[in-house]
Structure formats: structure tokens, C-alpha cells
Amino acid sequence: MKASVLLSVMLIAGISCVSEQTGIHTDGKTVRFCVSVDSGPATRASSAGSENALNRIQFVLFRDGTLYSSASSDGNSTDMEADFGTYSLYAFVNDPTEWISMPDLTEEKIMSSASSFSDNSLSSYVMFGYVPSFEIDERFTSITVNVDRLASRIMVGNLKVDFSSNSHYKGCSLKIRNMYLTNVLGKCPYSMIPSGSPLSSDRWYNRMGLEDSGHTIMSMTADKGLDIVIQDGSSTDLDKVYYAYPNGCVSDSDSGQWESRRTRLVIEATLDGKECWYHITLPPMKSNASYSIESCTIMNIGGNSPEDNTIPSCEVIITESLSWDQTFSVEEES
């Protein structure tokens, strides 16, 4: 999903104005424009008004690389004015950082900054977008800024239990107790290009297992206290959705000591009276992308911890989509 920021512009001839942010005097013709946001259709019926919620919008306007003006709105629109010239426009949605209160703000500072995963919630996802260069003149009428969510979405679909080739567990049922994401990176650059080698010392959540990270983070990354029983030879549609900031790790780690590694979906279960863990490793993740675990077939007992994957225990198909409301791209088996 790409939300659209639409600027409807009305030309005002012969008005002189002063930028409140910079004090730049503009003696030419000025335009007054209404800035409004279209978040597009709801992507999930169960979360309409959440995944696409527009709780607060901030706009920052630069003229020839210099901060010109800014505005914000608690609704979906606001007004701005600008003299004829060359501009760039940045839009921040649901972002608690007070961008409009930074008198020394530069475009370089924006693009070198990072958003915190804790700034998101199930009803408010941070979105960002910009137009790098455009001209305001007598022909200028409108402009659209596409804003993307910084977060990735992870969906879990069908889970099947098949012990037909495993004499020890044939006929046993699997009980799922908890499901959660591990190794969740705590920040995302506004460039939306995650590092391929994030530092182990960066902010991470659920490092190598479920951690107490507060209600907001837990609500996006975990389901605790599940009581889902799946009989051998049957399946169930889990229909679970989780959210994380993109983890671009190219390499992975199975070290018993904490270090940077890929984000995983962990299924914590009981099989034949034994606790076990199944993990599904996600590919290097992107902002605003959706990763759908289309199917998972469990064929053996899981590992001894959320990171243990020494025994092949399940077959998985993961589909990557480059937006939250499309399904296409690559499939991976693991």
C-alpha cells in the first residue's frame, strides 16, 4: 500500500510573504495550497482504520535545499503557502518526532536519521515519503507524495502436521502455545534501505527468544497463551499477522551468544509431552513489504530453543510482496 499526499494548489498573484521557519523574504507571486492525505483502501478487513490510520501528518518544505516552511495536521489536510521557486517536500505520518519544530533541519539530517520501532503501534504505523524536486510557478497545480510504512508485515497462513514418515510421532497431536517474532531490529532509516549488516549493539527486540519488551511491542510481535491443537494429518489456518522493522541481514548466525542475525517467526509448542520450538527464518526484509508464510508443514519434533534448528522439522513456503496489499514476487523454501 502506498498512501498518497495530494496537494491542491490555488495561485495568489502579487502577494509578498515571509517564511516563518527561515525568515526568507519572497517578493514574487505566491501560491496557497491545501495538503491532504489519501491512505488508500483498507488492506485487511480486521484492521481497517489501523494499518491505514492517519493520526497526524507533518509536512516540511525546502526551497533550493534550505528549510522554507512546515505545517502539521491532526486531520488529513492543512494549508501552506510558497513563492515561485524550486522545492522539495517531505511528509511524515504518525511520527512522534517533532520535525516541524527543528529550525536547523536539513534534508541530509532527515535522510540520515532513523525511526524507532517503538514509535509504531497496531493503530499507528509510521509512514514517510518525499518529492526531491519540483517547481512552483504559474503552471503549478498539484503534486503527489507517495508515503510508505517503514515497517514490514509478516503473515502466517496454513499450518499442517504430517508425521506419516515419522514412526515415533505418527498419530500424535501438536499443541501450539506461543507464536512470536525474534531478532526484531529496533530502528529503520528514513532512507528505507536497511543495513545488510546491522550491529549487534543496535536496539533489538526478542533477541534469540521472547523478551519482556512492553505491551506495545508485544502486541505487534507476539501471541502468547495460545491453545491450538493440530492432529497428525490435519491442518489449520492460523491467520496471524505480526509487524517488525526491516532486518536486512544478508548473513545469518546460529551462535549461542547474541550477535546480529535474521528475524525469525517462532512457533513454541508441545509434542508428545515435550516442549519444542520451530523457527522460520525470514529473508532480508524491506520497508513496506509483506512476507506471507503461505504454508508450513511440521514433520518432526522441533528444536530445544527458539534458535535451535539442527533437526529438519518443517517445510515452509514464504512469499514476499513489495507492498502490504499485493501478493507476488519470490517464493522460498526452508
C-alpha positions in Angstrom: 0.0 0.0 0.0 1.2 3.5 -0.9 -0.7 6.3 0.7 -0.9 9.5 -1.3 -0.3 13.0 -0.2 -2.2 15.2 -2.6 -1.5 19.0 -2.9 -4.3 21.0 -4.4 -2.9 24.4 -5.2 -4.6 27.8 -5.7 -2.5 30.7 -7.2 -2.5 34.1 -5.4 -0.9 36.8 -7.5 1.2 39.7 -6.2 1.4 38.6 -2.5 4.6 39.0 -0.6 5.3 36.6 2.2 8.0 35.7 4.8 8.8 32.1 5.6 8.1 31.6 9.3 10.9 29.0 9.6 13.8 30.8 7.9 12.7 34.5 7.6 13.3 34.4 3.8 11.6 37.3 2.1 9.7 36.4 -1.1 8.6 39.2 -3.3 7.2 37.2 -6.2 3.9 35.6 -6.8 2.7 33.2 -4.1 0.6 30.1 -4.1 -1.6 28.8 -1.3 -2.1 25.1 -1.4 -4.2 22.6 0.6 -2.2 19.5 1.5 -4.3 16.3 2.0 -3.6 12.6 2.5 -5.2 9.6 0.9 -4.3 6.4 2.7 -5.9 4.1 0.2 -8.3 1.2 0.8 -8.0 -0.9 3.9 -5.7 -3.9 3.4 -7.2 -6.2 6.0 -10.9 -6.2 6.9 -10.0 -6.9 10.5 -7.7 -3.9 10.8 -9.4 -1.2 8.8 -8.6 2.1 10.3 -5.4 0.7 11.8 -3.0 -0.3 9.1 -4.0 2.8 7.2 -4.7 5.1 10.0 -3.6 8.8 9.6 -3.4 10.1 13.1 -1.1 13.0 12.5 0.7 14.4 9.5 3.8 16.7 9.3 5.0 18.4 6.1 8.4 20.1 5.7 9.1 22.2 2.7 12.6 23.1 1.5 13.5 25.7 -1.2 16.7 25.1 -3.1 17.9 22.9 -0.2 17.1 25.5 2.5 14.3 25.0 5.1 11.4 27.1 3.9 8.3 26.3 6.0 6.4 23.4 7.7 2.9 22.5 8.8 1.1 19.8 10.6 -2.5 18.4 10.8 -4.3 16.1 13.2 -6.8 15.5 10.3 -6.0 14.7 6.8 -5.3 18.2 5.4 -3.7 21.5 6.0 -2.8 24.7 4.2 0.7 26.0 3.2 2.0 29.0 1.1 5.1 29.2 -1.1 6.6 31.7 -3.5 7.6 30.6 -7.0 10.7 28.6 -7.0 12.3 25.1 -6.7 11.2 23.0 -3.7 11.4 19.6 -2.1 8.6 18.3 0.2 8.8 15.7 3.0 5.8 14.0 4.6 5.8 12.2 7.9 2.7 10.3 9.0 2.1 9.0 12.6 5.6 10.1 13.5 6.1 11.4 17.1 9.3 13.2 16.2 8.7 16.9 16.1 10.1 17.6 12.7 8.3 20.9 12.3 10.0 22.2 15.5 13.5 21.8 14.2 14.8 25.3 13.0 18.1 23.8 11.9 16.6 20.9 10.0 18.2 19.9 6.7 17.4 17.3 4.1 20.6 15.5 4.9 19.6 15.2 8.5 16.3 13.7 7.6 17.8 11.1 5.4 20.5 10.2 7.9 18.1 9.8 10.8 16.3 6.6 11.9 12.8 5.9 13.3 12.3 3.8 16.4 10.1 0.7 16.1 8.6 1.6 19.4 7.0 4.7 17.7 4.6 2.3 16.0 1.5 0.5 17.3 -1.3 -1.6 16.0 -3.3 1.6 15.4 -0.5 3.8 14.2 2.3 2.9 11.7 5.0 5.4 10.9 4.9 6.4 7.2 7.3 8.6 5.2 7.8 9.9 1.7 9.2 12.9 -0.2 9.4 14.6 -3.6 13.1 15.5 -4.2 12.5 18.4 -6.6 9.6 20.3 -8.1 8.9 23.8 -9.5 6.1 26.1 -8.2 5.2 28.6 -10.9 2.1 29.8 -12.7 1.6 26.4 -14.2 1.8 24.6 -10.9 -1.5 22.9 -9.8 -0.9 19.8 -7.8 1.7 17.3 -6.6 1.5 13.8 -5.0 3.9 12.4 -2.4 3.8 8.6 -2.0 4.3 7.6 1.6 5.3 4.1 2.6 5.2 2.4 6.0 8.6 1.8 7.5 7.5 -1.5 9.0 7.4 -4.9 7.4 4.4 -7.2 7.8 4.6 -10.9 8.5 1.5 -13.1 7.8 1.1 -16.7 8.9 -1.3 -18.8 7.0 -1.8 -22.6 6.9 -0.1 -24.9 9.3 -0.1 -28.6 8.7 1.1 -31.5 10.8 2.3 -34.6 8.9 4.1 -37.3 10.8 3.3 -40.0 8.2 7.0 -40.7 7.6 8.0 -40.4 11.3 7.1 -43.6 13.2 7.9 -42.1 16.6 5.3 -39.3 16.4 2.8 -40.8 14.0 -0.7 -40.2 15.3 0.5 -37.5 17.8 -1.1 -34.1 18.0 0.8 -30.8 18.2 -0.2 -28.1 20.7 0.9 -24.6 19.9 1.4 -22.4 23.0 3.0 -19.2 21.7 4.0 -17.6 18.4 6.3 -14.6 18.1 9.0 -12.9 16.1 12.6 -12.9 17.3 15.6 -10.8 16.4 13.5 -7.7 15.6 15.6 -4.7 14.8 14.6 -1.6 16.7 15.3 1.2 14.2 14.8 1.9 10.5 16.5 4.7 8.5 14.2 7.2 6.7 16.0 6.2 3.5 14.1 2.9 4.0 17.2 1.0 3.0 18.1 -1.3 5.9 21.7 -2.2 6.5 22.8 -5.6 5.3 24.9 -5.9 8.4 23.3 -4.2 11.4 25.3 -4.0 14.6 24.7 -6.4 17.5 24.8 -3.4 19.8 21.9 -1.8 18.0 18.4 -1.8 19.6 16.9 -5.3 19.1 13.7 -6.9 20.5 13.2 -10.6 21.3 16.9 -11.4 20.9 17.1 -15.2 20.4 13.8 -15.7 22.2 10.7 -13.9 23.7 11.6 -11.0 25.9 9.5 -8.7 28.0 9.5 -5.6 25.8 6.3 -3.9 26.9 2.7 -4.1 25.7 3.1 -2.1 22.5 6.0 -4.1 21.1 4.4 -7.4 22.3 1.1 -6.6 20.6 2.9 -6.3 17.2 5.3 -9.2 17.6 3.8 -11.9 19.7 0.7 -14.0 20.6 1.0 -15.6 24.0 -1.2 -18.2 25.7 -2.4 -19.9 22.6 -4.1 -23.3 22.9 -4.2 -24.5 19.3 -4.2 -28.3 18.9 -3.5 -29.8 15.5 -3.9 -33.6 15.0 -1.5 -35.5 12.9 -2.6 -35.5 9.3 -4.7 -32.3 9.6 -4.1 -28.6 9.2 -5.4 -25.2 10.4 -5.4 -21.7 9.1 -3.7 -19.6 11.8 -4.4 -16.2 10.2 -1.8 -14.4 12.3 -0.2 -11.1 11.5 2.9 -9.6 13.0 4.9 -6.4 12.4 8.6 -5.6 12.6 11.1 -3.1 11.3 13.0 -4.5 8.3 16.1 -6.5 9.1 18.4 -6.5 6.1 20.9 -9.0 7.4 22.5 -10.8 4.4 24.3 -13.3 6.5 22.8 -15.3 9.5 24.1 -16.7 12.7 23.3 -19.8 14.8 25.7 -18.8 17.6 24.6 -19.5 21.2 25.8 -16.0 22.0 23.9 -12.9 20.9 25.0 -11.4 17.7 23.2 -9.9 14.7 21.1 -12.4 12.8 17.9 -12.7 10.7 14.4 -12.1 12.0 12.5 -15.4 12.6 9.0 -16.5 13.3 9.0 -18.9 16.2 6.3 -21.5 17.0 6.5 -22.6 20.6 4.8 -26.0 21.0 4.4 -29.2 22.9 4.7 -32.6 21.1 4.2 -35.9 22.9 4.6 -34.2 26.2 7.9 -32.4 25.2 8.4 -28.7 24.8 9.9 -27.8 21.4 10.4 -24.8 19.2 10.1 -24.4 15.4 11.6 -21.4 13.7 11.1 -19.9 10.3 13.9 -17.6 9.1 12.7 -14.6 7.0 14.7 -13.4 4.1 16.4 -9.9 4.2 13.5 -7.6 4.8 12.4 -4.4 3.2 10.2 -1.5 4.4 6.5 -1.6 3.5 7.0 -5.2 2.2 4.8 -8.1 3.3 6.1 -11.6 4.0 3.5 -14.3 3.8 4.2 -17.7 5.3 1.8 -19.4 2.9 2.2 -22.9 4.3 4.2 -24.7 7.0 4.3 -28.5 7.2 5.6 -29.9 10.5 7.1 -33.4 10.1 9.3 -33.8 13.2 9.8 -32.6 16.8 11.2 -29.1 17.0 14.5 -27.8 18.5 15.4 -27.3 22.1 15.2 -23.5 21.9 13.9 -20.7 19.6 17.2 -20.6 17.8 17.8 -24.4 17.6 17.2 -25.8 14.1 19.6 -28.7 14.0 16.9 -31.3 13.0 14.9 -30.6 9.8 11.5 -30.4 11.2 9.3 -28.4 8.9 8.8 -27.3 5.2 7.9 -23.7 4.6 6.9 -21.6 1.6 7.4 -17.8 2.1 6.0 -15.3 -0.4 7.4 -11.8 -0.5 5.3 -8.9 -1.6 6.6 -5.3 -2.2 3.6 -3.8 -0.6 1.0 -4.7 2.0 -1.9 -5.0 -0.4 -0.3 -7.1 -3.2 0.9 -10.7 -3.5 3.7 -11.5 -5.9 7.4 -11.8 -6.1 9.6 -14.7 -4.9 9.0 -18.0 -3.1 11.4 -19.6 -0.7 11.5 -23.0 0.9 13.3 -23.6 4.2 
